[in-house]
């Protein structure tokens, strides 16, 4: 496979970008719409002209046309051919390259098996679900044995459950194939789940690059503006309940967190991921916290609150219409839910 280096790349909003993607790495490009993420993919793929230089394994490939760069590209729209069945869609690129028919058949069979879509081989795109179309498009992108894979918001149109399942499958497959991959998204949690490293783009600039934990717990000011500054709690005590489930105490706050490590140093959660209520929430009392509203700041569409719980305070972000419906004021008692899957941890080993 290949490492990728972008040197002083300029095109559209992107200005003088330097970026390195390591061999076999899954790097996620994270940023808001219009940040320049798709532009960088198109530069690497050779689909648009640009200033600067792109290197694969240290060798400039700027003069190389797109069809010679050995890149698999999964577009957001998928672009499956409606008049071809699943097997023919997967085989399309191989036929364009004039591969031998027996080799095409073997390669198609291989990826029908890998992507678990063998039973769909004779169906047409209009007969497939969103997740099935995604599998076919990925099989087609991989069938040409690319050295680099580019994915532009591939899960954007899928429901949460399907998207999460496919992300888990794809990450396993990417590691198995050892293919250098760039994955574009505007969703931090998707980026965190997928990435070896995350590069945050905004207004055509790389604002921060590093492992997901570093981006979440130590964001730069510019990255804060995009993903938000997390609430960070220092843990006083940890109690392992079972493998992967830890009870932690942070002052007067007691929480369950998911971690394979026994010693948790800090817990973080974004303000928009905390549920606030003026009444005791229904359901089990796991990760429910009672506090007092100590600060309220309103904007035209959003309300930011600070809730005190003993020595700790948590910031919460919620839509204004929801906050107004509760008729809350400073000093009122409120209840919070900190969803387990939204809690991030730093352990002694990190």
C-alpha positions in Angstrom: 0.0 0.0 0.0 1.1 3.7 0.0 1.7 6.6 2.3 0.4 10.0 1.1 2.0 13.4 1.5 0.3 16.7 0.5 2.7 19.6 0.1 1.5 23.1 -0.1 -1.8 22.2 -1.7 -4.1 25.0 -2.8 -7.4 24.7 -4.6 -10.7 26.5 -4.0 -11.0 27.2 -0.3 -7.9 25.0 0.5 -4.7 27.2 0.9 -1.2 25.8 1.3 -2.2 22.6 3.0 0.5 20.2 4.3 -0.7 16.8 5.4 0.7 13.3 5.7 -1.2 10.0 5.8 0.8 7.0 6.9 1.0 3.6 5.1 -2.1 1.5 6.1 -3.5 4.3 8.2 -7.2 5.2 8.4 -7.1 9.0 8.6 -10.5 10.8 9.0 -10.9 14.3 7.6 -13.4 16.0 10.0 -14.9 19.4 9.5 -18.1 21.4 8.7 -19.6 21.6 5.2 -17.5 23.7 2.9 -14.3 23.2 4.9 -12.4 21.7 1.9 -12.6 18.0 2.8 -14.0 16.7 -0.6 -11.6 19.1 -2.4 -8.6 17.3 -0.8 -10.0 13.9 -1.8 -10.4 15.1 -5.4 -6.9 16.5 -5.4 -5.5 13.1 -4.3 -7.6 11.3 -6.8 -6.4 13.6 -9.6 -10.0 14.6 -10.5 -9.2 18.3 -10.4 -6.1 20.4 -11.1 -4.3 22.1 -8.1 -1.3 23.9 -6.9 1.3 22.1 -4.8 2.4 18.5 -4.9 0.9 15.1 -4.0 3.4 12.3 -3.2 2.7 8.5 -2.9 5.5 6.7 -1.0 7.7 9.9 -1.4 7.2 10.0 -5.2 5.4 13.0 -6.9 2.4 11.8 -8.9 1.1 15.2 -10.0 1.5 14.4 -13.7 -0.3 11.1 -13.3 -3.9 11.0 -14.6 -6.7 9.8 -12.3 -7.0 6.4 -13.9 -3.3 5.6 -13.3 -3.2 6.5 -9.6 -4.7 3.2 -8.4 -7.3 4.8 -6.2 -10.6 3.4 -5.0 -13.2 6.3 -4.5 -16.5 5.9 -2.7 -18.6 9.0 -3.4 -21.4 10.2 -1.1 -24.0 9.5 -3.9 -22.5 6.0 -4.5 -23.2 6.3 -8.2 -24.2 2.7 -8.8 -25.2 2.0 -12.4 -28.9 1.4 -12.4 -28.9 -0.7 -15.5 -26.3 -3.2 -14.1 -26.9 -5.8 -11.5 -24.7 -6.1 -8.4 -22.2 -8.4 -9.9 -21.9 -6.3 -13.1 -21.5 -3.1 -11.0 -18.6 -4.7 -9.1 -17.0 -5.9 -12.3 -17.3 -2.6 -14.2 -13.9 -1.2 -13.4 -12.2 -4.5 -14.1 -13.9 -4.6 -17.5 -12.8 -1.1 -18.3 -9.2 -2.2 -17.5 -9.8 -5.1 -20.0 -9.0 -7.8 -17.4 -9.4 -11.4 -18.4 -13.0 -12.6 -17.9 -11.9 -15.5 -15.7 -10.0 -13.1 -13.4 -13.0 -10.7 -13.3 -15.2 -13.6 -12.3 -12.9 -14.6 -9.5 -12.5 -11.0 -8.2 -16.2 -10.4 -8.2 -16.8 -13.7 -6.3 -14.2 -12.7 -3.8 -15.8 -9.4 -3.0 -19.3 -10.7 -3.0 -18.1 -13.0 -0.3 -16.1 -10.4 1.6 -19.0 -7.9 1.6 -21.6 -10.6 2.4 -23.7 -9.8 -0.6 -23.4 -13.0 -2.6 -27.2 -13.5 -2.3 -27.7 -10.1 -4.0 -25.5 -10.7 -7.0 -28.3 -10.7 -9.6 -30.3 -7.8 -8.1 -30.4 -4.3 -9.4 -29.7 -1.1 -7.4 -33.4 -0.2 -7.1 -34.0 -3.5 -5.3 -31.4 -2.8 -2.6 -31.6 -1.2 0.8 -29.3 1.8 1.7 -26.9 -0.5 3.5 -26.8 -3.0 0.7 -26.1 -0.3 -1.8 -23.2 0.8 0.4 -21.7 -2.7 0.4 -21.9 -2.9 -3.4 -20.3 0.5 -3.9 -17.5 -0.4 -1.5 -17.0 -3.8 -3.2 -16.7 -2.0 -6.6 -14.2 0.5 -5.1 -12.0 -2.3 -3.8 -12.3 -4.8 -6.7 -9.6 -3.0 -8.7 -7.1 -3.6 -5.9 -6.4 0.1 -5.2 -3.4 1.2 -3.1 -5.5 4.0 -1.6 -9.1 4.2 -0.7 -11.1 7.5 -0.5 -14.5 7.7 1.2 -16.6 10.9 1.0 -19.2 10.9 3.8 -20.2 7.3 2.9 -22.6 6.8 5.8 -24.4 10.1 5.5 -27.7 8.8 4.1 -28.0 5.8 6.4 -29.9 5.4 9.7 -27.8 5.3 12.9 -28.1 1.6 13.5 -27.1 0.6 9.9 -24.3 3.2 9.8 -22.8 2.0 13.1 -22.9 -1.6 12.0 -21.2 -0.8 8.6 -18.6 1.4 10.2 -17.6 -1.5 12.6 -17.4 -3.9 9.6 -15.5 -1.5 7.4 -12.9 -0.7 10.1 -12.2 -4.5 10.5 -12.0 -4.9 6.7 -9.6 -1.9 6.3 -7.2 -3.3 8.9 -7.4 -6.8 7.3 -6.6 -5.4 3.8 -4.1 -2.9 5.1 -5.2 -0.2 2.7 -4.3 3.4 3.3 -7.7 5.2 3.7 -9.0 8.7 3.9 -12.5 9.0 5.3 -14.5 12.2 5.2 -17.2 13.1 7.7 -18.7 16.1 9.6 -19.7 13.9 12.6 -17.2 13.8 15.4 -18.5 10.5 16.9 -18.2 8.8 13.6 -14.6 10.2 13.2 -13.7 9.0 16.7 -15.0 5.5 16.1 -13.2 5.1 12.8 -9.9 6.9 13.0 -6.4 6.1 13.8 -5.9 9.8 13.6 -8.2 12.8 12.9 -7.4 15.9 10.9 -9.8 18.7 11.6 -10.3 21.0 8.6 -12.0 24.4 8.7 -12.1 27.1 6.1 -9.5 25.3 4.0 -7.0 24.9 6.9 -5.8 21.9 8.9 -6.6 23.2 12.4 -5.5 20.1 14.4 -4.3 16.6 13.7 -3.9 13.8 16.2 -5.5 10.7 17.8 -9.2 10.9 18.6 -8.6 11.2 22.4 -6.2 14.2 21.8 -8.8 16.0 19.6 -11.6 15.5 22.1 -9.7 16.2 25.4 -7.3 18.8 24.1 -8.9 20.7 21.2 -7.4 23.9 19.8 -9.5 27.0 20.0 -10.6 26.6 16.4 -11.6 23.0 16.9 -13.5 24.0 20.0 -15.7 26.2 17.9 -16.6 23.2 15.7 -17.0 20.2 18.1 -17.4 22.3 21.3 -15.5 22.3 24.5 -16.2 19.1 26.5 -17.2 19.0 30.2 -14.2 17.2 31.9 -14.6 15.5 35.3 -11.7 14.3 37.4 -12.3 10.9 38.9 -11.7 10.3 42.6 -12.5 6.6 42.8 -13.1 3.6 40.4 -14.8 0.3 41.0 -14.8 -2.4 38.4 -18.3 -4.0 38.2 -17.5 -6.4 35.3 -15.2 -6.5 32.4 -15.7 -3.4 30.4 -18.0 -1.7 33.0 -16.6 0.7 35.6 -18.3 2.7 38.3 -16.5 6.0 38.9 -17.0 8.8 41.4 -16.2 12.4 40.5 -17.1 14.4 43.7 -20.9 14.1 44.1 -21.3 12.6 40.7 -21.4 8.8 40.3 -21.4 7.3 36.8 -21.0 4.1 34.9 -18.6 4.1 32.1 -17.4 1.6 29.5 -13.7 0.9 29.6 -11.4 -2.1 29.5 -9.0 -0.4 31.9 -9.6 -0.3 35.6 -8.2 3.1 36.5 -10.0 6.1 34.9 -8.4 9.5 35.3 -10.9 11.8 33.6 -14.3 11.6 32.0 -15.5 14.0 29.2 -18.9 14.7 27.6 -20.0 17.4 25.2 -22.6 19.9 26.4 -25.1 18.9 23.6 -24.9 15.2 24.8 -26.3 15.9 28.2 -30.1 15.6 28.6 -31.7 18.2 30.9 -35.1 17.9 32.5 -37.2 19.8 35.0 -38.6 16.5 36.4 -37.1 13.1 37.4 -36.5 11.3 34.1 -38.2 7.9 33.6 -36.3 4.7 33.4 -33.5 3.2 35.5 -31.4 5.6 37.6 -28.2 4.9 35.8 -26.1 8.0 35.1 -28.9 10.3 36.4 -27.7 13.3 38.3 -29.6 16.0 40.3 -28.2 19.5 40.3 -29.1 23.2 40.5 -29.2 25.7 37.6 -26.6 28.3 38.3 -26.3 30.1 34.9 -28.4 30.6 31.7 -27.2 32.1 28.5 -29.6 32.3 25.5 -29.0 32.8 21.8 -31.8 33.0 19.1 -31.9 29.2 18.7 -29.9 27.7 21.5 -29.7 27.9 25.3 -26.5 27.2 27.2 -26.9 26.3 30.9 -24.5 25.6 33.7 -25.6 23.2 36.4 -23.9 22.8 39.7 -23.5 19.4 41.3 -21.4 19.7 44.5 -17.9 20.8 43.6 -18.5 20.1 39.9 -20.4 22.1 37.3 -21.6 20.9 33.9 -22.4 22.9 30.8 -25.5 21.9 28.8 -26.5 23.0 25.3 -30.1 22.5 24.2 -32.6 23.9 21.7 -34.3 27.1 22.9 -37.9 25.8 22.3 -37.2 22.8 24.6 -35.7 25.0 27.3 -38.5 27.6 27.2 -41.1 24.8 27.5 -39.7 23.9 30.9 -40.0 27.5 32.3 -36.7 27.2 34.2 -34.9 29.9 36.0 -31.6 30.3 37.9 -31.7 28.4 41.2 -34.1 25.7 40.1 -33.5 22.1 40.7 -32.9 20.0 37.5 -32.1 16.5 36.5 -29.4 15.4 34.0 -28.8 12.2 32.0 -25.2 11.5 30.9 -25.6 8.7 28.3 -23.0 6.0 28.8 -22.1 5.7 25.1 -21.4 9.5 24.9 -18.9 9.4 27.9 -15.2 9.5 26.9 -12.5 8.4 29.3 -8.8 8.9 29.9 -7.1 6.1 31.7 -3.8 5.7 33.6 -2.2 4.2 30.5 -3.1 7.2 28.2 
